[in-house]
Amino acid sequence: MALRVITVGVHDMDAAVTFYTKMLGFDVRDASMAPHFVELESEGPTLLLAQCEQPAVSTYPAGATIALDVDTDDAAAALERFRAAGADLVHDTLQDSPVGPYFAVRDPSGNVIEMVQFD
């Protein structure tokens, strides 16, 4: 069994595409089904943005959720870049984890992204 596609529900496709491309660095692979779906380039499974009606409601980190972990070479610099852009930061400082420092941010639809500097 293999994980092939990760679908992220977004309530504002334009804002989501801007966030995932400008802030996270993904490129659009296929926007031919927009505004319903936009496929992003990924070195891993296909990342698919899917239009939905409402933003996510998450109690991360207290509540159960699925978070996307995105690799970054410099978590501290990434945190400052997100802060300067006015992103919805879950963590104001770097967090420790067994795999390396990280912080979490919410996309415009409330989905949690963890930016991880994997050791």
Backbone as a printed PyTorch tensor [residue, N CA C, xyz], in Angstrom:
tensor([[[  0.8440,  -1.1690,   0.0000],
         [  0.0000,   0.0000,   0.0000],
         [  0.8930,   1.2370,   0.0000]],

        [[  0.5310,   2.2310,  -0.7940],
         [  1.3270,   3.4550,  -0.8930],
         [  0.4180,   4.6720,  -0.8220]],

        [[  0.8690,   5.6950,  -0.1430],
         [  0.1640,   6.9660,  -0.0820],
         [  0.4690,   7.7170,  -1.3710]],

        [[ -0.5590,   8.0070,  -2.1710],
         [ -0.3550,   8.6250,  -3.4860],
         [ -0.7730,  10.0890,  -3.5440]],

        [[ -1.8680,  10.4290,  -2.8420],
         [ -2.4130,  11.7810,  -2.9330],
         [ -2.7580,  12.2730,  -1.5360]],

        [[ -2.3900,  13.5050,  -1.2480],
         [ -2.8390,  14.1820,  -0.0370],
         [ -3.7460,  15.3120,  -0.5110]],

        [[ -5.0110,  15.2610,  -0.1010],
         [ -5.9840,  16.2700,  -0.4850],
         [ -6.1790,  17.2310,   0.6750]],

        [[ -6.0330,  18.5120,   0.3940],
         [ -6.1960,  19.5510,   1.3990],
         [ -7.4260,  20.3680,   1.0230]],

        [[ -8.4420,  20.3430,   1.8650],
         [ -9.6460,  21.1290,   1.6290],
         [ -9.3910,  22.5910,   1.9250]],

        [[ -9.7470,  23.4580,   0.9800],
         [ -9.5520,  24.8950,   1.1450],
         [-10.8320,  25.6300,   0.7720]],

        [[-11.1980,  26.6300,   1.5480],
         [-12.4380,  27.3520,   1.2700],
         [-12.2300,  28.5590,   0.3600]],

        [[-10.9820,  28.9800,   0.1620],
         [-10.6600,  30.0910,  -0.7330],
         [ -9.4820,  29.6400,  -1.6020]],

        [[ -9.7840,  29.1600,  -2.7980],
         [ -8.7580,  28.5720,  -3.6460],
         [ -7.6670,  29.5770,  -4.0130]],

        [[ -8.0310,  30.8050,  -4.3250],
         [ -7.0180,  31.7930,  -4.7030],
         [ -6.0390,  32.0530,  -3.5600]],

        [[ -6.5740,  32.2410,  -2.3540],
         [ -5.7110,  32.4690,  -1.1870],
         [ -4.8490,  31.2470,  -0.9100]],

        [[ -5.4110,  30.0570,  -1.0760],
         [ -4.6660,  28.8250,  -0.8260],
         [ -3.5190,  28.6660,  -1.8270]],

        [[ -3.7940,  28.8830,  -3.1000],
         [ -2.7440,  28.7590,  -4.1150],
         [ -1.6290,  29.7640,  -3.8290]],

        [[ -1.9840,  30.9790,  -3.4720],
         [ -0.9670,  31.9820,  -3.1300],
         [ -0.1390,  31.5190,  -1.9450]],

        [[ -0.7700,  31.0250,  -0.8900],
         [ -0.0530,  30.5690,   0.2970],
         [  0.8710,  29.3920,  -0.0210]],

        [[  0.3480,  28.3890,  -0.7110],
         [  1.1360,  27.1830,  -0.9740],
         [  2.2730,  27.4310,  -1.9720]],

        [[  2.1150,  28.4130,  -2.8530],
         [  3.1930,  28.7040,  -3.7980],
         [  4.1510,  29.7600,  -3.2480]],

        [[  3.6400,  30.8790,  -2.7750],
         [  4.5040,  31.9810,  -2.3270],
         [  5.1360,  31.7130,  -0.9580]],

        [[  4.3900,  31.1460,  -0.0260],
         [  4.9000,  30.9480,   1.3290],
         [  5.6070,  29.6100,   1.4920]],

        [[  5.0400,  28.5490,   0.9100],
         [  5.6200,  27.2120,   1.0910],
         [  6.5610,  26.8150,  -0.0360]],

        [[  6.4490,  27.4560,  -1.1910],
         [  7.3850,  27.1910,  -2.2760],
         [  6.9870,  26.1030,  -3.2530]],

        [[  5.7430,  25.6140,  -3.1650],
         [  5.2910,  24.6260,  -4.1430],
         [  4.9980,  25.3360,  -5.4680]],

        [[  5.0720,  24.5920,  -6.5650],
         [  4.6660,  25.0930,  -7.8740],
         [  3.3650,  24.4230,  -8.2660]],

        [[  2.5760,  25.1050,  -9.0660],
         [  1.3400,  24.5200,  -9.5840],
         [  1.6960,  23.5620, -10.7070]],

        [[  1.2480,  22.3240, -10.5930],
         [  1.4580,  21.3210, -11.6390],
         [  0.3070,  21.3480, -12.6340]],

        [[ -0.9310,  21.4780, -12.1220],
         [ -2.1010,  21.4150, -12.9930],
         [ -3.2360,  22.2170, -12.3680]],

        [[ -3.6740,  23.2540, -13.0620],
         [ -4.8010,  24.0640, -12.6020],
         [ -5.9770,  23.9580, -13.5600]],

        [[ -5.9760,  22.9350, -14.4050],
         [ -7.0260,  22.8080, -15.4300],
         [ -8.4060,  22.5360, -14.8380]],

        [[ -8.4780,  22.0660, -13.5860],
         [ -9.7750,  21.8050, -12.9550],
         [-10.1290,  22.8760, -11.9200]],

        [[ -9.3690,  23.9770, -11.9080],
         [ -9.6510,  25.0820, -10.9770],
         [-10.9970,  25.7010, -11.3480]],

        [[-11.7630,  26.1740, -10.4120],
         [-11.4180,  26.3630,  -9.0110],
         [-11.7270,  25.1570,  -8.1210]],

        [[-12.1220,  24.0420,  -8.7010],
         [-12.4760,  22.8730,  -7.8760],
         [-11.2440,  22.1600,  -7.3300]],

        [[-10.2140,  22.0170,  -8.1560],
         [ -8.9810,  21.3330,  -7.7570],
         [ -7.7780,  22.0380,  -8.3670]],

        [[ -6.6890,  22.0980,  -7.6160],
         [ -5.4040,  22.5510,  -8.1370],
         [ -4.3640,  21.5750,  -7.6160]],

        [[ -3.5970,  20.9930,  -8.5320],
         [ -2.5490,  20.0370,  -8.1720],
         [ -1.2130,  20.7700,  -8.0750]],

        [[ -0.4890,  20.5030,  -6.9850],
         [  0.7990,  21.1400,  -6.7660],
         [  1.9320,  20.1500,  -6.9820]],

        [[  3.0930,  20.6600,  -7.3920],
         [  4.2970,  19.8390,  -7.5300],
         [  4.7520,  19.4080,  -6.1510]],

        [[  5.1430,  18.1530,  -6.0210],
         [  5.6470,  17.6450,  -4.7470],
         [  6.6300,  16.5340,  -5.0360]],

        [[  7.7080,  16.4740,  -4.2420],
         [  8.6550,  15.3750,  -4.3860],
         [  8.0920,  14.0930,  -3.7950]],

        [[  7.0400,  14.2130,  -3.0080],
         [  6.3850,  13.0520,  -2.3980],
         [  5.0600,  12.8000,  -3.0840]],

        [[  4.0500,  12.4290,  -2.3040],
         [  2.7250,  12.1940,  -2.8760],
         [  2.1790,  13.4600,  -3.5400]],

        [[  1.2530,  13.2860,  -4.4610],
         [  0.5870,  14.4190,  -5.0840],
         [ -0.1130,  15.2340,  -4.0060]],

        [[  0.0240,  16.5390,  -4.0650],
         [ -0.6490,  17.4380,  -3.1360],
         [ -1.7510,  18.1350,  -3.9150]],

        [[ -2.9820,  17.8860,  -3.5140],
         [ -4.1470,  18.3710,  -4.2420],
         [ -4.9420,  19.3170,  -3.3600]],

        [[ -5.1050,  20.5560,  -3.8120],
         [ -5.9800,  21.5010,  -3.1310],
         [ -7.3810,  21.2900,  -3.6850]],

        [[ -8.3490,  21.1250,  -2.7930],
         [ -9.7280,  20.8540,  -3.2120],
         [-10.6600,  21.8900,  -2.5960]],

        [[-11.4610,  22.5100,  -3.4290],
         [-12.3980,  23.5310,  -2.9790],
         [-13.4300,  22.9250,  -2.0330]],

        [[-13.6640,  23.5870,  -0.9000],
         [-14.7250,  23.1870,   0.0290],
         [-15.4460,  24.4550,   0.4790]],

        [[-16.4940,  24.3030,   1.2490],
         [-17.3270,  25.4490,   1.6090],
         [-16.8650,  26.2100,   2.8340]],

        [[-16.2600,  25.5220,   3.8030],
         [-15.9290,  26.1670,   5.0680],
         [-14.4760,  25.9200,   5.4390]],

        [[-13.8820,  26.8470,   6.1850],
         [-12.5170,  26.6220,   6.6540],
         [-12.4700,  25.5080,   7.6910]],

        [[-11.2700,  24.9850,   7.9340],
         [-11.0690,  23.9340,   8.9250],
         [-11.2090,  24.5110,  10.3330]],

        [[-11.6420,  23.6660,  11.2510],
         [-11.6800,  24.0200,  12.6610],
         [-10.7710,  23.0220,  13.3650]],

        [[ -9.6510,  23.5140,  13.8650],
         [ -8.6610,  22.6390,  14.4680],
         [ -8.2810,  23.1510,  15.8410]],

        [[ -8.0760,  22.2290,  16.7670],
         [ -7.5950,  22.5950,  18.0920],
         [ -6.1410,  22.1600,  18.2590]],

        [[ -5.4300,  22.0380,  17.1450],
         [ -4.0150,  21.6890,  17.1570],
         [ -3.2790,  22.6450,  18.0790]],

        [[ -2.3910,  22.2010,  18.9110],
         [ -1.8450,  20.8660,  19.0310],
         [ -2.5740,  19.9760,  20.0410]],

        [[ -3.6050,  20.4950,  20.7080],
         [ -4.2920,  19.7050,  21.7400],
         [ -5.1530,  18.5970,  21.1470]],

        [[ -5.8480,  18.8870,  20.0510],
         [ -6.7760,  17.9230,  19.4810],
         [ -6.1770,  17.1190,  18.3460]],

        [[ -6.7650,  15.9760,  18.1130],
         [ -6.3150,  15.1150,  17.0220],
         [ -6.5180,  15.8300,  15.6860]],

        [[ -5.5280,  15.6950,  14.8240],
         [ -5.5910,  16.3200,  13.5110],
         [ -4.5520,  15.6700,  12.6090]],

        [[ -4.5870,  16.0070,  11.3530],
         [ -3.5300,  15.6460,  10.4200],
         [ -2.8130,  16.9350,  10.0710]],

        [[ -1.5120,  16.9470,  10.2130],
         [ -0.7140,  18.1180,   9.8620],
         [  0.2330,  17.7300,   8.7310]],

        [[  0.4240,  18.6440,   7.8050],
         [  1.3940,  18.4330,   6.7440],
         [  2.7490,  18.8770,   7.2480]],

        [[  3.7520,  18.0180,   7.1880],
         [  5.1090,  18.3740,   7.5870],
         [  5.9150,  18.6860,   6.3360]],

        [[  6.3930,  19.9210,   6.2550],
         [  7.1560,  20.3860,   5.1120],
         [  8.5970,  20.6130,   5.5620]],

        [[  9.5330,  20.0720,   4.8210],
         [ 10.9560,  20.1750,   5.1320],
         [ 11.4580,  21.5820,   4.8460]],

        [[ 12.2660,  22.1080,   5.7680],
         [ 12.9310,  23.3860,   5.5640],
         [ 14.3820,  23.2510,   6.0050]],

        [[ 15.2740,  23.9110,   5.3030],
         [ 16.6930,  23.8700,   5.6570],
         [ 17.0090,  24.7260,   6.8750]],

        [[ 16.1770,  25.7510,   7.1260],
         [ 16.4360,  26.6850,   8.2160],
         [ 15.1020,  27.0970,   8.8450]],

        [[ 14.7090,  26.3840,   9.8970],
         [ 13.4150,  26.6350,  10.5350],
         [ 13.3440,  28.0400,  11.1240]],

        [[ 14.4440,  28.5320,  11.6890],
         [ 14.4410,  29.8680,  12.2830],
         [ 14.1830,  30.9370,  11.2250]],

        [[ 14.8390,  30.8330,  10.0880],
         [ 14.6370,  31.7960,   9.0010],
         [ 13.2250,  31.6860,   8.4400]],

        [[ 12.7270,  30.4590,   8.3150],
         [ 11.3600,  30.2590,   7.8230],
         [ 10.3510,  30.8880,   8.7720]],

        [[ 10.5570,  30.7030,  10.0810],
         [  9.6630,  31.2920,  11.0710],
         [  9.6400,  32.8080,  10.9260]],

        [[ 10.7800,  33.4320,  10.7620],
         [ 10.8280,  34.8860,  10.6060],
         [ 10.1390,  35.3340,   9.3210]],

        [[ 10.2990,  34.5620,   8.2480],
         [  9.6440,  34.8940,   6.9750],
         [  8.1290,  34.8390,   7.1070]],

        [[  7.6160,  33.7950,   7.7740],
         [  6.1760,  33.6690,   7.9860],
         [  5.6680,  34.7830,   8.8990]],

        [[  6.4450,  35.0900,   9.9500],
         [  6.0580,  36.1550,  10.8730],
         [  5.9670,  37.4880,  10.1300]],

        [[  6.9740,  37.7920,   9.3080],
         [  6.9930,  39.0490,   8.5600],
         [  5.8310,  39.1500,   7.5780]],

        [[  5.3770,  38.0120,   7.0740],
         [  4.2610,  37.9920,   6.1300],
         [  2.9070,  38.0530,   6.8230]],

        [[  2.9100,  38.0240,   8.1620],
         [  1.6500,  38.0800,   8.8970],
         [  0.8760,  36.7790,   8.8750]],

        [[  1.5800,  35.6570,   8.6960],
         [  0.9200,  34.3520,   8.6470],
         [  0.3120,  34.0120,  10.0140]],

        [[ -0.6430,  33.1110,  10.0030],
         [ -1.3330,  32.6560,  11.2180],
         [ -0.4600,  31.6130,  11.9160]],

        [[  0.4940,  32.0840,  12.7040],
         [  1.4270,  31.1890,  13.3910],
         [  0.7580,  30.5120,  14.5770]],

        [[  0.9490,  29.2110,  14.6840],
         [  0.5010,  28.4630,  15.8590],
         [  1.5570,  28.6010,  16.9490]],

        [[  2.8180,  28.5580,  16.5510],
         [  3.9480,  28.6990,  17.4790],
         [  4.6990,  29.9850,  17.1700]],

        [[  4.9430,  30.7930,  18.1970],
         [  5.7220,  32.0230,  18.0240],
         [  7.2170,  31.7760,  18.0990]],

        [[  7.6000,  30.6110,  18.5930],
         [  9.0130,  30.2530,  18.7210],
         [  9.2020,  28.8480,  18.1710]],

        [[ 10.4520,  28.5030,  17.8870],
         [ 10.7490,  27.1510,  17.4290],
         [ 10.4470,  26.1530,  18.5370]],

        [[  9.9340,  25.0090,  18.1490],
         [  9.6210,  23.9240,  19.0610],
         [ 10.6460,  22.8180,  18.8650]],

        [[ 10.9320,  22.0780,  19.9350],
         [ 11.8390,  20.9370,  19.8470],
         [ 11.0600,  19.6820,  19.5340]],

        [[ 11.6620,  18.8060,  18.7540],
         [ 11.0890,  17.4810,  18.5000],
         [ 12.2430,  16.5110,  18.2690]],

        [[ 11.9770,  15.2240,  18.3420],
         [ 13.0460,  14.2450,  18.1260],
         [ 13.6790,  14.3060,  16.7360]],

        [[ 12.9490,  14.8560,  15.7530],
         [ 13.4830,  14.9040,  14.3870],
         [ 14.1160,  16.2380,  14.0390]],

        [[ 13.9270,  17.2490,  14.8890],
         [ 14.5090,  18.5550,  14.6290],
         [ 13.5690,  19.6790,  15.0060]],

        [[ 14.0630,  20.9180,  14.9750],
         [ 13.2310,  22.0670,  15.3390],
         [ 12.1210,  22.2920,  14.3130]],

        [[ 10.9940,  22.8120,  14.8050],
         [  9.8530,  23.0600,  13.9170],
         [  8.9700,  24.1590,  14.4960]],

        [[  8.0660,  24.6350,  13.6770],
         [  6.9710,  25.4930,  14.1230],
         [  5.7750,  25.1580,  13.2490]],

        [[  4.5990,  25.5490,  13.7140],
         [  3.3820,  25.2830,  12.9570],
         [  2.7240,  26.5990,  12.5620]],

        [[  2.0720,  26.5680,  11.4200],
         [  1.3600,  27.7130,  10.8720],
         [  0.0690,  27.1900,  10.2580]],

        [[ -0.9540,  28.0170,  10.2250],
         [ -2.2060,  27.6300,   9.5760],
         [ -2.2780,  28.2830,   8.1960]],

        [[ -2.7530,  27.5140,   7.2130],
         [ -2.9730,  28.0910,   5.8890],
         [ -4.2350,  28.9650,   5.9620]],

        [[ -4.6040,  29.6700,   4.8810],
         [ -5.7720,  30.5510,   4.9330],
         [ -7.0920,  29.8360,   5.2390]],

        [[ -7.1200,  28.5190,   5.1320],
         [ -8.3250,  27.7570,   5.4540],
         [ -8.2480,  27.0910,   6.8200]],

        [[ -7.1810,  27.3410,   7.5770],
         [ -7.0530,  26.7890,   8.9210],
         [ -6.3590,  25.4470,   9.0000]],

        [[ -5.8780,  24.9090,   7.8730],
         [ -5.1440,  23.6430,   7.8870],
         [ -3.7590,  23.8670,   8.4820]],

        [[ -3.2830,  22.9020,   9.2690],
         [ -2.0120,  23.0430,   9.9690],
         [ -0.8540,  22.5220,   9.1200]],

        [[  0.1700,  23.3710,   9.0010],
         [  1.4030,  23.0160,   8.3140],
         [  2.5160,  23.1220,   9.3480]],

        [[  3.3130,  22.0580,   9.4840],
         [  4.4850,  22.1060,  10.3420],
         [  5.7090,  22.2600,   9.4490]],

        [[  6.4790,  23.2930,   9.7130],
         [  7.7220,  23.5290,   8.9900],
         [  8.8270,  22.9160,   9.8410]],

        [[  9.4480,  21.8490,   9.3400],
         [ 10.3780,  21.0500,  10.1380],
         [ 11.7800,  21.0870,   9.5140]],

        [[ 12.7630,  21.3530,  10.3460],
         [ 14.1580,  21.2680,   9.9320],
         [ 14.6410,  19.8860,  10.3740]],

        [[ 14.4540,  18.9060,   9.4980],
         [ 14.7880,  17.5280,   9.8390],
         [ 16.2970,  17.3860,  10.0260]],

        [[ 16.6990,  16.7910,  11.1590],
         [ 18.1250,  16.5610,  11.4480],
         [ 18.6530,  15.3810,  10.6600]]])
